[in-house]
Amino acid sequence: MSPARQRHLALAGAAAVVAAFVAANVHLVVTAIASQPACTALPDGPAPARHSC
C-alpha cells in the first residue's frame, strides 16, 4: 500500500469517526429537546417553574 493511499484511508477513517460523534450528539440534543414535558400546573401543587406557564 502506498503512503498516499494509507493517508487517504486514515483521513477517511478519522472523518467517519468525527461524523459519527457529531451525529450522536445531535441525536442526543434533539431527543432531549423533544422529550420535554408540556408545562402543566398541578391542581394542589406549587406554581410551575417557568413563567410562560
N, C-alpha and C positions, 0 to 999 in steps of 0.2 A: 504494500500500500504506500502510495506516495505521500510525502509530507503535506502537500496541498489537499489531497483527499482526506487525510486524517484531520486536518484543521477544519475543513468544511463539516465533517461529521461531528466534531467536538462542538462547533458553533451551533449546529442544528440541534444537538442534544441539549445544550445549555438553553437555547431558545424554547425548546419544548418544555423543559423544567420550569422556566420562568412563566410561560404561558399557562401551565397547569396551576402554578402557585397563584397567579393573578385570577384565574377563573374560579378557583376555590374560595378566594377571599371575596370576590364579587358575589358568589353564591351565598356565602355566609351573611353578607351585609343585606342582600335582597331578602333572604329568609328572615332575618332579624326585624327588618322594617315591615315586612308583610305579616308577621305573626303578632304584631302589637294589638292587644285587645281594644275594642271600642271603649271610649270614655263613658262610663255609666256611673251614675251616683247610686249608692246603696240607700234603701229606704230609711234605715235607722243607723246608718254608719256616718263616719266623718265625711267632710266635703272632699271632692276629688282634688288631687294634687295639681292638676292643670287648670289654668284659669279659663281655658276655652270650653270647659265642660259646662 
